[in-house]
Amino acid sequence: SWFDPAFATETVPTLGQVLALAQGKTKLLIELKTDANNLPYAGLAKAVADTLRNFGAESWCVVQSFEPSYLAEFAQLAPKLERHQLILGEL
């Protein structure tokens, strides 16, 4: 709504809605965030892995995060899923 009042009722789509829309037509990059205290959300990696599996999206999605515990969990839950560790730093 900050852009235009016409968008005031728009919502953020769920991961499932995005996967259903993409249907493997493009590669999706999914970033997992932490909470306001920079702590990982319990169960987030499993929920995302389950959703990707349910949509058959493991081959056309990439998961990335600054939080290494998410990526370690994905290595166990979905070992074939491409994972990227994000880092902060200067070039």
PASEBA-1860 file (N, C-alpha, C; in nm, 3 decimals):
! residues 91
1> SWFDPAFA> 0.082/-0.120/0.000/0.000/0.000/0.000/0.086/0.127/0.000 ~ 0.214/0.116/0.040/0.301/0.234/0.038/0.324/0.282/-0.105 ~ 0.314/0.191/-0.201/0.337/0.225/-0.341/0.213/0.290/-0.401 ~ 0.099/0.228/-0.372/-0.026/0.278/-0.426/-0.139/0.214/-0.346 ~ -0.240/0.287/-0.307/-0.351/0.231/-0.230/-0.420/0.113/-0.300 ~ -0.410/0.104/-0.431/-0.471/-0.007/-0.504/-0.413/-0.142/-0.463 ~ -0.293/-0.140/-0.404/-0.227/-0.265/-0.364/-0.247/-0.298/-0.216 ~ -0.331/-0.224/-0.146/-0.348/-0.239/-0.002/-0.392/-0.379/0.040
9> TETVPTLG> -0.463/-0.450/-0.043/-0.512/-0.583/-0.006/-0.422/-0.697/-0.055 ~ -0.314/-0.662/-0.122/-0.223/-0.765/-0.172/-0.150/-0.832/-0.056 ~ -0.126/-0.961/-0.067/-0.054/-1.036/0.036/0.071/-1.100/-0.024 ~ 0.162/-1.141/0.061/0.282/-1.211/0.018/0.242/-1.356/-0.010 ~ 0.278/-1.410/-0.126/0.241/-1.548/-0.155/0.318/-1.647/-0.068 ~ 0.258/-1.762/-0.044/0.327/-1.868/0.028/0.429/-1.934/-0.064 ~ 0.520/-2.009/-0.004/0.618/-2.083/-0.085/0.545/-2.178/-0.179 ~ 0.443/-2.245/-0.130/0.367/-2.336/-0.214/0.304/-2.267/-0.333
17> QVLALAQG> 0.251/-2.148/-0.312/0.191/-2.073/-0.423/0.296/-2.035/-0.528 ~ 0.414/-1.997/-0.482/0.521/-1.961/-0.576/0.567/-2.085/-0.654 ~ 0.583/-2.197/-0.585/0.625/-2.320/-0.652/0.521/-2.365/-0.754 ~ 0.393/-2.354/-0.719/0.287/-2.391/-0.812/0.287/-2.302/-0.935 ~ 0.318/-2.177/-0.916/0.324/-2.083/-1.028/0.446/-2.110/-1.118 ~ 0.560/-2.135/-1.057/0.684/-2.155/-1.133/0.684/-2.289/-1.205 ~ 0.637/-2.393/-1.140/0.628/-2.528/-1.197/0.753/-2.571/-1.272 ~ 0.869/-2.534/-1.221/0.994/-2.576/-1.283/1.032/-2.501/-1.409
25> KTKLLIEL> 0.958/-2.398/-1.444/0.988/-2.321/-1.565/1.110/-2.232/-1.548 ~ 1.151/-2.214/-1.424/1.268/-2.132/-1.393/1.330/-2.184/-1.265 ~ 1.454/-2.151/-1.242/1.520/-2.189/-1.118/1.487/-2.084/-1.012 ~ 1.448/-2.130/-0.893/1.413/-2.038/-0.785/1.521/-2.038/-0.679 ~ 1.552/-1.921/-0.630/1.649/-1.901/-0.523/1.571/-1.864/-0.398 ~ 1.581/-1.948/-0.295/1.505/-1.930/-0.172/1.602/-1.900/-0.059 ~ 1.586/-1.785/0.005/1.673/-1.748/0.116/1.601/-1.767/0.248 ~ 1.662/-1.840/0.340/1.606/-1.860/0.473/1.666/-1.758/0.567
33> KTDANNLP> 1.579/-1.686/0.636/1.618/-1.578/0.726/1.614/-1.624/0.871 ~ 1.672/-1.544/0.957/1.666/-1.567/1.102/1.568/-1.467/1.163 ~ 1.542/-1.484/1.293/1.448/-1.393/1.359/1.517/-1.260/1.394 ~ 1.446/-1.174/1.463/1.497/-1.041/1.498/1.622/-1.048/1.586 ~ 1.640/-1.158/1.657/1.759/-1.178/1.741/1.868/-1.256/1.670 ~ 1.854/-1.272/1.538/1.949/-1.346/1.455/1.957/-1.494/1.491 ~ 1.845/-1.549/1.538/1.836/-1.691/1.572/1.753/-1.763/1.466 ~ 1.792/-1.887/1.433/1.714/-1.960/1.332/1.575/-1.996/1.385
41> YAGLAKAV> 1.479/-1.999/1.296/1.343/-2.040/1.331/1.340/-2.192/1.339 ~ 1.292/-2.245/1.451/1.282/-2.389/1.470/1.186/-2.448/1.367 ~ 1.231/-2.553/1.300/1.147/-2.624/1.205/1.137/-2.564/1.067 ~ 1.200/-2.448/1.044/1.188/-2.383/0.913/1.251/-2.467/0.802 ~ 1.371/-2.517/0.823/1.437/-2.596/0.718/1.354/-2.719/0.683 ~ 1.300/-2.787/0.781/1.219/-2.905/0.755/1.092/-2.868/0.679 ~ 1.027/-2.761/0.719/0.905/-2.718/0.650/0.933/-2.684/0.504 ~ 1.044/-2.614/0.479/1.079/-2.579/0.341/1.116/-2.704/0.263
49> ADTLRNFG> 1.196/-2.792/0.322/1.235/-2.917/0.254/1.112/-3.000/0.219 ~ 1.019/-3.012/0.312/0.895/-3.088/0.288/0.814/-3.026/0.175 ~ 0.804/-2.893/0.175/0.728/-2.825/0.070/0.793/-2.845/-0.066 ~ 0.924/-2.832/-0.072/0.995/-2.853/-0.200/0.974/-2.996/-0.249 ~ 0.982/-3.091/-0.159/0.963/-3.232/-0.195/0.820/-3.254/-0.245 ~ 0.722/-3.197/-0.177/0.581/-3.214/-0.216/0.553/-3.160/-0.356 ~ 0.626/-3.058/-0.397/0.608/-2.999/-0.529/0.706/-3.054/-0.632 ~ 0.791/-3.149/-0.592/0.891/-3.202/-0.683/0.986/-3.094/-0.731
57> AESWCVVQ> 1.018/-3.000/-0.641/1.094/-2.881/-0.680/1.240/-2.885/-0.641 ~ 1.288/-2.997/-0.588/1.426/-3.001/-0.540/1.529/-2.982/-0.651 ~ 1.493/-3.015/-0.774/1.590/-3.003/-0.884/1.592/-2.863/-0.945 ~ 1.493/-2.780/-0.916/1.490/-2.646/-0.976/1.482/-2.535/-0.873 ~ 1.524/-2.568/-0.751/1.532/-2.466/-0.645/1.670/-2.470/-0.581 ~ 1.713/-2.356/-0.531/1.838/-2.342/-0.457/1.802/-2.276/-0.325 ~ 1.859/-2.328/-0.216/1.836/-2.269/-0.085/1.964/-2.200/-0.042 ~ 1.951/-2.079/0.010/2.068/-2.006/0.059/2.035/-1.941/0.192
65> SFEPSYLA> 2.140/-1.918/0.273/2.120/-1.854/0.402/2.253/-1.807/0.458 ~ 2.247/-1.707/0.543/2.363/-1.667/0.623/2.378/-1.761/0.742 ~ 2.272/-1.833/0.776/2.269/-1.920/0.893/2.314/-2.062/0.856 ~ 2.434/-2.104/0.899/2.486/-2.234/0.859/2.405/-2.353/0.912 ~ 2.334/-2.337/1.023/2.258/-2.451/1.075/2.144/-2.490/0.981 ~ 2.086/-2.394/0.911/1.984/-2.427/0.812/2.042/-2.516/0.702 ~ 2.159/-2.477/0.654/2.220/-2.551/0.543/2.264/-2.690/0.587 ~ 2.311/-2.702/0.709/2.348/-2.834/0.762/2.224/-2.922/0.772
73> EFAQLAPK> 2.113/-2.864/0.812/1.988/-2.940/0.822/1.941/-2.983/0.683 ~ 1.954/-2.895/0.585/1.917/-2.931/0.448/2.006/-3.043/0.393 ~ 2.131/-3.044/0.432/2.221/-3.151/0.387/2.169/-3.287/0.431 ~ 2.103/-3.291/0.547/2.045/-3.416/0.597/1.907/-3.443/0.536 ~ 1.825/-3.341/0.528/1.687/-3.356/0.484/1.672/-3.372/0.333 ~ 1.755/-3.302/0.257/1.744/-3.302/0.111/1.884/-3.290/0.051 ~ 1.963/-3.397/0.060/2.104/-3.389/0.021/2.128/-3.349/-0.126 ~ 2.033/-3.372/-0.213/2.051/-3.337/-0.354/2.016/-3.192/-0.384
81> LERHQLIL> 1.953/-3.124/-0.288/1.915/-2.985/-0.306/2.039/-2.895/-0.303 ~ 2.050/-2.808/-0.401/2.163/-2.715/-0.406/2.150/-2.614/-0.293 ~ 2.263/-2.594/-0.221/2.265/-2.504/-0.105/2.380/-2.405/-0.121 ~ 2.358/-2.281/-0.078/2.462/-2.178/-0.082/2.474/-2.110/0.054 ~ 2.594/-2.102/0.103/2.622/-2.030/0.228/2.650/-1.885/0.195 ~ 2.572/-1.794/0.248/2.595/-1.652/0.229/2.691/-1.603/0.335 ~ 2.774/-1.509/0.299/2.871/-1.451/0.395/2.871/-1.300/0.383 ~ 2.904/-1.235/0.491/2.920/-1.090/0.489/3.068/-1.058/0.475
89> GEL> 3.098/-0.957/0.400/3.237/-0.918/0.384/3.251/-0.816/0.274 ~ 3.370/-0.764/0.265/3.400/-0.667/0.161/3.489/-0.730/0.056 ~ 3.471/-0.689/-0.067/3.555/-0.739/-0.176/3.680/-0.657/-0.189
END
